[in-house]
């Protein structure tokens, strides 16, 4: 391994010299929203965009979107639920990952083994780190494997990642490519993937009203509800949340923490039946969300019994193929104002807020410590501190911390060392998470965890699972539970009412898009 922590070709990597990617350039521009509607299988869609007027420095985060389907011939699934790991592997992929199995093993240990076994592949298009690989989510409760509270998610998996061998990549300028994995030692599976590349018909715009294979109608991307018609009920009352804020301040006064990320959740009822589109109604909801709220780390996951609709603006961790690492924590939020002058004043107030800068700097220090655990000595840097970025519904304060992986360190080791995302824990992380867990009294699930990919190229890109609507389904497809988590950082200078207001602000971009409003 070189001194930048690049991939090795040694025994911890799959011997897969017969494996490669085949790529087909697609006529465009390609609209992944339409392709997602016409994909009946489970899928993972990383949906990147930026609001108008975003700084050039933010463009890198939103340059690529990826739609990966999970039913290819080389597919595999890693699922971790109630502390039991399960691996399901299609026959052609067993020479890399071994046979299917289940047992009590730590999630990060299993994932590390799977990523090491993944055949190394070169990124198919210059500048796009995604070269197929493992895609999905890591839930917040996996923090128990890193000295966090001993909980599991309620009613769904703590992690669900799929090895995908087919995907469509779209660059910010609209150019698109279909990518598939082939293996000379698995001719039958490779023939299926080559045939998929050839026959793939990608509807390029919402004007395409039907797919020749499924007949599903398109859903207008900017279809919006006329106003809130649903009530998203808080898990606790506003008064109870404010009391918990004061309890956090008591802990801080006693020296048990500097900052606590205190969260809650809102139960989101089903949409009225007449608002559902044919096909996947939860995808239809996601399309309404994205139409009014462009973010760099949007995602829609249709995996088993979960539907995850995320409008996250925040990167948790990126690791480039050469081992360079970056984290971009967000702390400090203000709502947008309809009046332009008032909006500029709100933005300026956030930029100059000593309280918000203190929150942000605390998390930057925490992340510096997290990255230093697996970084080459002396490589960790703060590239920017407390910049304000503007999104459709909020202004937010963002910093960037970078480093370089130490030689011999795996990608999963680096992610584990920084998990859960520091912006969702508090500082110091062990005491912050313990205090929050005691006061919240419930697991967070997908919320506060990470969504993204571990690419076969060695690139890793994970967002923080915030602004994320999680739907759990019954086996018959009916909705069992839908929830939206929200919270904020509590410091000694926090005011309980202001913290509760911030929670409400953070629900607007998602709840408003599905015709709901927070009620607690």
N, C-alpha and C positions, 0 to 999 in steps of 0.2 A: 504494500500500500504506500502511495506517495505521501509527502508531508502535508498535503491538503486534505487528507482523509478520503481520497478517491476510492473507487471500487477496486477490489482485488480480483484476481482470477485464481485464487488459492482454494484450499479445500472447503472454505466456508461459503463458496459460491457454487451454484449448480454447474456441472459440466454439461453444457448445452450448446456446443459449437454448431450443431445442426439447426438451431433455432434462430429465427430472424423475423423482422417485420416486413410486410408488404403493404404498400401505400398506393392509394388512388386519389389523385386530385379531383375535386368535385366542382362542377359548374356552380357558380354562386351568384349573389350572396346566399348562403345557407342559413335558414332560421331554425335553430335547434328547438325552439318552442313547438314548431310544427312537427318536427321529427319525433319529439318526445310524445306528442299526442298519438302518433301512429306507430308507437312501439308497444306491443302488448306485453312484452316480458318485463321482469324487474329491471330497473335501470338506476344509474347514478349520474346526475347531471350537475356539473360544476359550471355555474352560470354567472359569468363576469360582465360587469358594466360599470360605468362611472357617471355621476350626474354632470350636467353641462357646467363648464367653468372649473372643473377639477384641475389641480395643479399638475404640471407635467410629471412631477416626481411620483404621482400616484398611478401613472399610466401602466407601469410594469405589472401592477397587481391585477389589472383588468384586461390584459392583452389577449388572454386565451380562455376559451370556453371548451368544455369537453362533455360529450354525452357517451357514456359507456354502457353497453348492454351486458347482462350477466348470464346469458343462456348459450354462450359459445361452446364448442366441443372441448376446449381445454379448461373449462370453468372449474373453480374451487370456491368453497365458502368456509370462512372461519367465523364461528359464532360463540360468544362467551356469555353464559346466562346462569345466574345463581351459583357462581363460582365453578361451573362446569364448562370446560372447553369442548367444542365439537368441530371437527374438520370433515367436510364432505368434498370429495375429489372425484372429478370425472376421470375415467380410465386413462385417456391420453396424457393427463397431467400427473399421474401417479409416480412416474420415474423421477419427477422433481420433488414432489411434496409427500410422497408415500401414500399408503392407503387411507381410507376414511377411518376415523376413530373418535372416541369421546372419553373424557376423564377429567379429574380435578387437577388442572395445571394453571399457573398464573397466566393471565392474558398476555402480558408483555413478553413473557418468555416464549410462548407459542408464536406470537407475531414475529419476534426476532428470528426464530428458527425458520419461519416461512419466508421472510424477506431474504434471509441469507441463501435459501434454497432456490429462490426465484432466478430463472435464467437471465443473465445480464443482456440488455438490449440498448441500442443506440437510439437517441431521440429521433423520431421519424422526420421531423421538420425543424430546421434550425430555430432556436429560440424557445421551443416548446419542450419543457422538461418531461412531459408525460409520454411515456413509451409503453403504455399498458402497465399492468401490475395490479396491486391491491388497492381497492377503493372502498370507502364506507365511513363509519364513525367509531370514535372511542368515547364512551360515556363517562361522565364526571366521576361516578363511583369507582372507576379503576384507580382513582387516587388512593384507594386502600392499599394498593401494592407499592405505594411510595409514601408510606407513613401517614396516610390520610385516614379519615373516619371509616370504621368497618361497616359499610353498608353495601347493598346491591340495589340496582334499579328496581322499581316497582312495576311488575307486569310486562317487562320487555328486557331485551338483552342489554348487557353492559358494553358490548362491542359486537359489531357485525361488519365484516369486510369480505369483499369478493375479489377473487383473482379474475380479471376480465381479459379477454383475448380479442375483443372487437370494440372499436370506438370511432367516433367522429370528432375531429378537432376543428375548431373555428377560430381564426385569428381576428383581432379587433377590426381589421379592414374588410372583413367579410370573406376572405379566402378560406377554403375548407378542404379537409382531407379525410378520407376514410382509411383506417389502419386496422390490420388484422395480423395475428400471429400465425406463422407456419413453422413446421418442424419436419425436416426430411425423414426423420425416423418414425413419424406418425402421418403417413400419406393420406389416410382416409379423413382424419380430422383436418388436415391442411387443405384438402380438396373442398371441404365444407366452407372453410374460411375464405378461400379464393372465390368460391361461388358467391358468398355473401358480398364480397367486394364488388363483383361484377354486377350482381342484380340489384344492389342497394339503390333504391330510388329515394332521393331526398327532396321532399317538397321545400322549395326555396323561400316561399313567402306565405303569409296567411291567406292569400288569394287561392291557394290550392285547397279545394274543399273536400277532397276525398283521396284516400290512399288506395292504390290498386289492390293491396293485399287485405286490408282490414275494413275499408269502407268507413272509417271513423271520420266524422266531420271536424273541420277546424273550429277552434274556439277563438274569438277575437281577443287579441292579446290585451287590449286596453279596456275590455269590458269592466265596468266598475259598478258597484252597488250605489244606489242613490243616497244612502246615509245609514248610520248604525241602526240595525234592527235586532241585534242579538246582544245579550249581556254576558260578558265573560266574568264569572264570579271569582273573586280572590279566595285563595286557600285560607287566608286570615283576613280580618278586617283591617282597615287603614289604621285604626287606633292600636291594634295589636302589633302591627308592623312598626309604628312609631315607638311603642314601648320596647320592642326589640332593638331599635336603633339606640335608645337610651341605655339598654343593657350592654350593647357593644361599646358605648362610650365609657361605661363603668369599667369594663375590662381593659380598655385603653388607659384609663386613669390609673388602674392598678399595675400597669406595666406589662400586661399579658399579651399585648399586641400593639402595633402601630396603626394598623388598618385592618378592617374586617369587611369582606364583600358579603353583604347580607342580601339574600334573595327571597323571593316568594314565587308563587305560580298562580295562574288564572285558568279556570276550567272553561274551555271554549265550546259552546254547543254546536251541534251540526248545523250546516247551512240549510235553509228552507229547500224542500225538494225541487221547487220550480227554478231554483238558481243553479242546480247541478247540470253540468253538461253530460252528454253521452260519453262513455268510456270511463276515465278516471276522474271523479269529481274533485279529488284533492289536488290533482294536477291543474285542473281548471281554476281552482282557488289560487294556486301558486302563480299562474299566469296573470291573474288580476293583481297580485302583490307586486310582481316584477314590473308591471306596466307603469306604476307610479312611483317606484322606489328603486332606482338603479344602485347597485352596490357591487364592490369588487369580488365578494365571496358569497354570492348567492348560491343556493344548492337545492335540488329536489331529489330525494331518495325514495324510491319505491322498492322496498326490500322486505320480503316475507310479510309479517303482520304489521309493519311500520310504514308510515308515510311521513317524511320529514321535509318540511318547507322552511328553508333558512334564508333570511335576508341579512346576513352578517356583513358588517363593514370591516371586521377585524381579523388580521392574520395572527394565528398562534405561532407557527414556526414554519420556516422554509429552509430546506437543506438542498443546495444545488448539487449536481452530480460531482463537482470537484470538492465537495465538503464544506463549502461556505454556508454559514448559518445566519438567519436573520429572524428577529421577532419584532412585532409592531404593536405593542400594547396600547389600548385606548383607556384613558381615564379622564373624565370631564365631559359632560354632556349638557347642551342647552337646546330647547325646542326652536325650530324655525318660526319666524314671524311673517305674516302675510304682507305687512308694510315693509318695503325695501329698506328704508332708513332704520326702522326698529330692528330689522333683521341684522343689519350691519352693526348696530349698537350691541345687540345680544352677542354677536360673534366677538366683538372687541372686549366685551365684559368677560367672556370665557377666557380669552387669550391673556387677560391681565389678572385673573382670579388667583390669588395666593393659595386658597384652599385647593382648587383643582390642580394647580401646578404641584402642590405638595403631594396629593394623591398620586399623580402621574409619576413623579420622581421616586416615590416609595416603590412603585411597581417596577420601574426601570431598574432600581437597585436590586430588587428581588430577581428579576430576569437576568441581570448580569451574573448574579450568584448561580442561578440555574444553568446558564450556558457555560460558565467556567468549570462546572463539574465534568464536562465532556469535551471542552475546547482545548486547543493547543495553548499552552501558557503564553500570556501576553497578547493573545489575538482578539479578546473581547473589547469592543468599542461601542460607545453611544454615538451613533451617526447623526441623529437629530433628537431634539428634546422639546416636547410640548408644542409641536405645531398644531394649528387648528385646521381641520378639514371639514368641508360642508357637504352634507348629504340632503336628500329630499326632505326629510322630516326633522333632522337634527344637525347641530354643529358638534364636533367632537375633537378632543385633544389627543394627539397621537405622537408617539416617540418610536425610534428605531434603534434596536440593539443588534450588533452583529458579532460574529466570531468565526473561527475555523475549527472543524472537528480535529481532535487529536488523532494521531495515527493509531489504527487498530480499533477505533470506536465505531460501533455500528449505528446506523440511522435510528433504529428503534431504541437503543440505549440513550441516545441524545433526547429523543422525544420523552421517554420515561423520566429522565432526570428533570425535565421541565414541566411535567404533568402533575396536576391539572394546570391549565393556563393561569399564570400568575395574576392576571387582571380579574380573575373570578374567585380568588382565594383570600387575599389580604396578605399582610406581612407582619411577622414572619409567617411563612406558609403553613407549617404544622399547627401553630396556635391559632392562626386565622381560620383555617378550615375546621378546627375543633370547635371554636366558639360559634361559627356560623352553623355547623351541624347541630349543635345543642339547641340553638335558638330556632332554627328552621324546623327541626323535628321530622324531616322527610327527605327522601333522596331527590336529587335533581334529574337523574336520568341522562338523556342526550344533552339537555341544556347544561351549559358551562363546560361541556367536554370539547371534542374536536371533530371536525368533518374534513375529509380530504383524501389524499392518496400517497402511497408508497410506490413510486414508479420503478419499473425494471431498469430504468436508466440510472438509478441512484438518487434521483430527485425526490424530495418529499415536500408536500405543500399541504398545510392544515390550517383551517380557519377556526376561530373560537365560535362555538355553537351558541350564539346569542341571536335575538330577534328570530327565534326558531319555534315554529308551530309543530308539535309532535302529535301524531294521531296513531293510536293503537287500535287494531282491528280484531274482531272476533274471527274464528275460522271461516264463518260464512260471508265475511267481507263487511259486515255491519260494524259500526263504530263502537268501540268499547270505551275509549277515553281520548279526549283532546286537551292539550295543555300548552300554555305559553309561559315560560319563565321570564322573570325580570328582577333586577336588583341594582345595587349600587354600592360604592365604597364608603364605609363609615370611618371617619377619623374623629379625633377629639374636637375639632372645630365644626363638626357636622351639626345641623339642625334637623330634628326629627321630621318636621313638616316638609322641609326642602327635600330630604331624602325620599319621602313618600311621593312628592311631586315628580322627582326624577324617575321613579319606577313607572308612574303613569305615562310620562313622556316616552319612555322606551317601549311601551306597548303600542303606541299609536301607529307606527309604520306597518305592523302586522295586523293588528285587530281592525284598523280602519280599512285595510284592503280586503278583509273578508266580511265587512259589514257588521262589525261588533265594536264594543267599547268596554273598557275595564269598569267593573263595579265591585267595590269592596267596602 
